[in-house]
Amino acid sequence: MKQPRLTILGLTLGLCFQSPLFGSKIAPRGNLRVTVVDESGHYVSAAHVYVYGQQTKQLIDGRDAEGVADFVVPPGAYRVYSAVTKKDGDYVDHFSSHEAHVVVGAADSASVVLTLKLAQNPIFYLSEYARKKIGLDDNLNKYLY
């Protein structure tokens, strides 16, 4: 019965020495807030936000935003954009934002506002992940590259 006490004591001490008070080895992270609005300045619901590394094509994070999305990221430079597809009967409208370049420092906060605009070119690039996420019809997918 004494062994469980030692294990609990060991875990407690281990957690204490890994806390910020004792110089934790956990790398500091920063906060990135992305606000998605339409051309009138209103929040856009169900828009998807994509966060990519500055030097790579690796997707760091992505999620649906109900106007605002918060990310916790390692310090670094990021490319951020947003897109949404809206279906109205037989019509499909694609909205996308500009690509913002954001630098997030350790234990720092950064924010960006992305404005969605109607895509003028009906044929534009969407990643495979984005096409699956917005659930485009297979017939429409063949025109996207």
C-alpha positions as CSV (number, residue, x, y, z in Angstrom):
1,M,0.0,0.0,0.0
2,K,3.0,2.4,0.4
3,Q,3.9,2.2,-3.2
4,P,0.9,4.1,-4.5
5,R,1.7,6.9,-2.0
6,L,5.2,7.2,-3.4
7,T,3.8,7.3,-6.9
8,I,1.4,10.1,-6.0
9,L,4.1,12.0,-4.2
10,G,6.4,11.6,-7.2
11,L,3.7,12.8,-9.6
12,T,2.9,15.8,-7.3
13,L,6.6,16.8,-7.1
14,G,7.1,16.3,-10.8
15,L,4.1,18.6,-11.6
16,C,5.3,21.2,-9.2
17,F,8.8,21.4,-10.7
18,Q,7.3,21.7,-14.2
19,S,5.2,24.6,-13.3
20,P,6.1,28.1,-14.5
21,L,7.4,29.0,-11.0
22,F,10.2,26.4,-11.4
23,G,11.2,27.1,-15.0
24,S,8.9,24.8,-17.1
25,K,10.3,23.3,-20.3
26,I,7.0,24.0,-22.1
27,A,7.7,26.4,-25.0
28,P,5.8,29.7,-24.8
29,R,3.0,30.1,-27.3
30,G,1.2,33.1,-28.7
31,N,-2.5,33.9,-29.3
32,L,-3.9,34.7,-32.8
33,R,-7.4,36.1,-33.1
34,V,-8.9,36.1,-36.5
35,T,-12.1,38.1,-37.2
36,V,-14.1,37.3,-40.3
37,V,-16.5,39.9,-41.7
38,D,-18.4,40.6,-44.9
39,E,-18.0,43.7,-47.0
40,S,-20.6,45.5,-44.7
41,G,-18.5,44.7,-41.6
42,H,-20.9,42.1,-40.2
43,Y,-19.5,38.8,-38.7
44,V,-19.7,35.9,-41.1
45,S,-20.9,32.6,-39.6
46,A,-19.7,29.3,-40.8
47,A,-16.6,30.8,-42.5
48,H,-13.6,28.5,-42.4
49,V,-10.3,30.0,-41.3
50,Y,-7.0,28.6,-42.5
51,V,-3.6,29.2,-40.7
52,Y,-0.5,28.2,-42.6
53,G,3.2,28.5,-41.8
54,Q,5.0,31.3,-43.5
55,Q,7.7,29.2,-45.2
56,T,5.8,26.0,-45.8
57,K,2.5,24.8,-47.3
58,Q,1.7,22.9,-44.0
59,L,-1.7,23.7,-42.6
60,I,-1.1,24.7,-38.9
61,D,-4.7,24.9,-38.0
62,G,-8.2,25.4,-39.4
63,R,-11.6,25.7,-38.1
64,D,-15.0,27.2,-38.6
65,A,-15.4,30.7,-37.2
66,E,-18.7,32.2,-36.0
67,G,-17.2,35.6,-36.8
68,V,-14.2,35.2,-34.5
69,A,-11.7,32.3,-34.2
70,D,-8.9,32.1,-31.6
71,F,-5.8,30.0,-32.1
72,V,-2.9,29.2,-29.8
73,V,0.3,28.9,-31.9
74,P,4.0,28.6,-31.5
75,P,5.9,31.9,-32.1
76,G,6.4,32.5,-35.8
77,A,5.2,34.0,-39.0
78,Y,1.8,32.8,-40.5
79,R,-0.3,33.2,-43.5
80,V,-4.1,33.4,-42.7
81,Y,-7.1,33.4,-44.9
82,S,-10.8,32.6,-44.8
83,A,-13.4,31.2,-47.2
84,V,-17.0,30.1,-47.3
85,T,-19.3,28.6,-49.9
86,K,-23.0,29.5,-49.8
87,K,-25.6,27.4,-51.6
88,D,-28.9,28.9,-52.7
89,G,-31.0,26.4,-54.6
90,D,-29.0,25.6,-57.7
91,Y,-26.6,28.5,-57.2
92,V,-23.3,28.3,-55.4
93,D,-21.4,31.4,-54.4
94,H,-17.8,31.4,-53.2
95,F,-16.5,34.0,-50.9
96,S,-12.8,34.4,-49.9
97,S,-10.6,36.8,-48.2
98,H,-7.2,38.2,-48.9
99,E,-4.2,36.3,-47.4
100,A,-2.9,38.1,-44.3
101,H,0.7,37.7,-43.1
102,V,0.9,37.8,-39.3
103,V,3.8,37.4,-36.9
104,V,3.0,36.0,-33.4
105,G,5.5,36.3,-30.7
106,A,6.0,34.1,-27.7
107,A,3.4,34.8,-25.0
108,D,2.1,37.6,-27.3
109,S,-1.2,38.3,-29.0
110,A,-1.9,39.2,-32.6
111,S,-5.1,39.8,-34.4
112,V,-6.2,40.2,-38.0
113,V,-9.5,41.1,-39.6
114,L,-10.4,39.2,-42.9
115,T,-13.0,40.6,-45.2
116,L,-14.8,38.0,-47.4
117,K,-15.6,39.1,-50.9
118,L,-17.6,37.3,-53.6
119,A,-15.1,35.4,-55.9
120,Q,-15.3,36.8,-59.4
121,N,-13.6,33.9,-61.1
122,P,-15.8,30.8,-60.9
123,I,-12.7,28.6,-61.3
124,F,-10.3,29.0,-58.4
125,Y,-8.1,26.8,-56.3
126,L,-9.3,25.2,-53.1
127,S,-7.3,22.6,-51.3
128,E,-8.6,19.1,-51.0
129,Y,-9.2,19.7,-47.3
130,A,-11.2,22.8,-48.0
131,R,-13.3,21.0,-50.7
132,K,-14.1,18.2,-48.2
133,K,-14.9,20.6,-45.4
134,I,-17.4,22.7,-47.4
135,G,-18.9,19.6,-49.0
136,L,-18.8,20.6,-52.6
137,D,-20.7,18.4,-55.1
138,D,-18.5,16.0,-57.1
139,N,-19.6,17.7,-60.4
140,L,-18.4,21.0,-59.1
141,N,-15.2,19.6,-57.7
142,K,-13.9,18.6,-61.1
143,Y,-13.8,22.3,-62.1
144,L,-11.6,23.3,-59.2
145,Y,-7.9,22.8,-59.3
